[in-house]
């Protein structure tokens, strides 16, 4: 009975086109932001802030980037980790070559560099689609890692290929504690997620979805294929590049090219499938599920060990994690292709009509 929009009248088009048209959704979102920004940094310990929440936010941002390209524009990509690597190493180089550059400016420029690389490898989308486009973006994954390992300028001629991210200083304030790094990551992710949500409601987002649904019909009604597809690759790669910069500066601190291997690309793709294709909320749900699943398996293994005295080694847990990933992907593709976001939407619809049948 609490989740009703009865009596909430909309007198203007602006009110009718809000991101959260129901008042309860706006209140819940405000409470969620307040908890994330105010409560979590105070009550969260170093492990949760550094090892769980920060990588979850970074993965969410990368998932949003891939979701813009795959979920909204309908273009397959397996080069997400490569774009993250470009963002990480270019942010490092901007801070190294231009020490006067603000850290957020370095992140933005690193994202633009990743967008440029994404546009180059998005050119095949003008002629091919589906599986063949996925193979073309897979070539980006191997080429970028090869370039980072072979061209010494990217790593400042480090013999090991490992770089150490510079200290983050914003307006004279050093971001060194786990709580401050979490807040920086949360702020960037929140702003960029809001921008992505509004972008998908704009003319550009509608053009993306028209190309995804039927590109021939979209071209007939005047949507330019080259501009739309390359713009989708650029925006998606920009998001992944910023995510890579946050991954290096706010999470790992010390990175190497192999940290952005193909496994990262597949994990981001799994997050899109499990969370929900074509959904900003689904990007967060998928990232949260994939991030928390290993922790859940460790807790279950500890409970089994203490209860039944059966020891599960790490290799078995790793294989079990992969089996569960594969099973969940098959499950969602068959039962609910739109993922956790669609299940959340169905639950809200049933709640709005409760106690009447749906």
N, C-alpha and C positions, 0 to 999 in steps of 0.2 A: 504493500500500500504506500510505501515511501517513495517509490520510483515511478512517479506519474508526472506527465506534462500537462495535465488538465488545469486550466486556468492560467497557463503561461502563454499569453497572447503576444504575437509578433506584429508590430505595426509598421515596420520598415523592411526593405530588402536586406539591409545590413544585418538586422536581427535574425532574419530568416536564413542567412547564409553563414552564420557563425560556425566555427569549428565544433563547438559544443553547444548545440541548440537547446538542450535541456539543462535547466538550472542545476539539477543534482549532479550532472556530469561536470559542470564548471566548478562546483564546490568541492567535489571529490578530487579534481585535478589540482586545485589550489592547495588542498590539504596534502596531497602527494608531494607537490613541490616543496611545501613548507617542511615536511618530514625529511625529504631528501637533502635540503640545504641547511636546515637548522638542527634537526634531531640526530641524524645519522653521524655527522662529524663529531658530535659530543659523546655518543654512546658507543660508536663503532671502535673496535680495537685495531691495532696495526695490521693484523692478518686479514681481517675483513675488508678494510679500506684499500690495502695495497694488493692483495692477492685475489680478491673476488670482485669487489664493486668497481674498481678502476678498470680492470680488463673487461668486465661486463659492459661498461659504458663504451669503451673503445670498440668492442665487437658490435655493439648496437649501432654505432655510427657507421662502421664499415658495412653492416647489414643493410642499413638504410640506403647507402650508396649503391649496393648491388640490387636492392629492391627497386630503386628508381629505374635502373637499366633493364632488369629482367622482369620485375613484376608490373611496372607501369608502361615501359616502352617495348617490352616483348623481345629484347635482344639478349641472347645467352652470352655469358662470359665466365671464363675460368681463370681470369687474370687478376682477381681482386688482390691477392697478396702482392703481386708485382706493383700495382698502383700504390699499395701501402708502403712498399719498400722505397719507391721513388719519393713519396712524401717524407719518410723518415730520414733518408740520406740527404735529400735536398734541404730540409729544415736544418740539419746538422751543418751543411755547407754554408747556408745563408748566415747562420750564427757565427761560423768560423771565419768566413771571408768578410762579413760586414758586422762587426761586433756592435755597432750602433743601432742595428735593426731591432725593433721590439720583437719579443718572442712570438706574440700573436701575429705580427706581420710576417715573420718567417714561416709560421704555420700556413698562413694564407698563400704566400708565394709558393711554398712547397705543394700546396693543393693545386695551384695553377700549373705547376710543372707536371704533376700527375695528370691533370686534365689535358695538357698538350700531348702527353704520351698516349692517353686514352683515345684522343681524337685520331692519332696516327694509326693505332691498331683497330679503331672503329671503322676505318675506310672500307675494309672488306664487307661490312654490313650492308653497303650499298648494292652489292651484287650477290651475296650469299646469305643464308639464314639457317637457323636451327643448329644441327649437329656440326655442320661445316664452319659456322661462325664460332662455335665453342672451341673448335680445333684451332682456329686462327687466333683467338684470344689466349689459348693455351701456349701458343708460340711466344706471346708477349711475356708470359711467366718465365720461360727459360731464357729469353733474350735479355730481359732486365737483370735477372740474377747473374747471368754471364757478364754483362757490362759492369755491374757493381763489383764483381770479383776480379775482372781483368783490367779495368781502367782505374789506376791508382788515385786519380784526382777525387773520386767520390768518397774514398775512405781516408783522404789526406795522406796517401801513400803508406798506410799502415801495413806492416808485413803480414799480420794475421788477418787483415780484413775486418777487424773489430773496431767499432767506433764507440766513444763514450759521449753521451749527450751532455751538452753544457748545462750549467745551472739555470734554472728558470727564475728570472727577475722581472716582475711587473710593477711599474711605478715605484721602484725602489724597494719593493717587498720581495724577499726571496721565498720562492715556493719550494720548500725542501721537506716538509713533514708529510706523512701519508694523508692527513686530513686536508691540507692545502692542495696537494696534487689531485685528490679526489674532487674537491670543490672546483678546481680549474677545469678538470675533465667534464664534470657535470654541467658546468656553465656553457662550455663549448657545445656539448652534445645537445643540451636543451635548446639553445638558440638555433642550431642547425636543423634539429628535428622539427622545430616550429616553422622554419623557412621551407623545409621539404614538404611539410603538410600543406602550407599555403601555395607552394609551387604546383602541387598536384591539383589544386582547385582553380588554377589559373588557366589561361588560354594555352600556355605551353604544356601543362599537365594533360589537358584534354587532347592536345595533339599527340602526346606520347601514347595515350590510351587508344586513340583512333588508329595509330600505326600498329599497335599491339593487336587490336581486334581484327583489322583487315587493312593491310597496307595499300592494297590496290584501290579500295574504296576511299581511303584517306587521301591518296594522291589525286583521285578524280575530283574530290570536293575542294582541292586547292592547297592541301598540306604538302609542303616541300620535303621530300624524303631525305635528301642529303642534309639539309639544315637540321631537321628534327632528330635524325639518328645520331649525327655527330654531336649535337647538343646533349642528347641523352648520355652518350659516352663521356662527354666532357664533365657534365654535372656529377655523374656517378663516380668518375675517377677523382674529381675534386674532393668529394666526401671521403673516398677511400684514402686519398693522400693525406688529408687532415687527420684521419684515424691513425694512419701509420706514424705521423709525427707525434701524436699523443701516445701511441704505443711505445715509441722510443724514449720520449722525454719524461712522461708521467708514470710509466709502468716499468719497463725494463731498465732504462738508464744506459745500459751497454748492449749494443746489438751488432749483429753480423748479417750479411746477406742471406745466409741459410735460415735465419730466424723467420724469413718470409717465404717459406717453401710452399709447395703445392698443397700440403695438408691444410694450411691456413685457408687457401682458396676454397677447398672442399668444405671446411667447417663453416665458413661464411655462407656457402650455398646451402648447407644443411639447415642453418638458422633461418634462411629465407623460406625453405620448404616447410619446416616444422612450424615456424611462427605464422606464416601466411604470405602468399605471393600477392603483391600489390597492396600492402598495408604497412603504414608507418608504425602502428601499434604492434603489428605482428613481428616487426624487426626487433623490438624490445622483448617481446615474449619468447621468440626463438632464441635470441642471444642469452636470455636468462635461463631458459631450459637447458641449452647445451652447456652453459657455463656451470650450472649447479648440478648437472647429472653426475659428473665424476665425484663431486663431494658427497652426493647422496649414496653412490655406490660404496664409497669408503666407509660411510656411516653404517650401511647395511652389512658390509664385511666385518666391521668391528662388532656389531651386534651378534652376528653369527658366531664369531670367534668366542665371545664371552658367554653366549648362551649354549652353543652346541660343541664348543671346543674344536671347531673345524677351521683350519688356517687357509685363507685364500691369498695366494701370492699375487704380486703386482702384475705379472704377465697375464694371469687369468682375468684380473680386473680390467686390464687394457683391452684384451680380446672381447670380454663381455661388454665393455663400453662400445666397441665397434659394432658388435652384433645388435645391441639395442639401437644404435644410431640407424643402422640399415633397416631394422624392423620398423622403427618409427617412420622412416621415409616411405616405406612400402605401405604402411598403415594409412598415413595421411594422403598419399597419392590415390589410394583406393577409396577410403571412407570419407575423408574430408580434404579435398585438394587445396582449400583455402586456409588450412592450418588452424592454429590455436586462436588466431584473431577471429575467425568465423565462429568457432565454438564460443568465444566470449560474446560475440554479437548475438548469437542465438540465445545465450543465457540472459542477456539484457532484454531481449524481446519477450522472452517468457516471463521475466520479472515484471515487465510493464503490464502484461495482461493477467498476471496472477490475481485471484485464484481461478480465473476463467480458463477453459481449455484453449490450447493454441493449435 
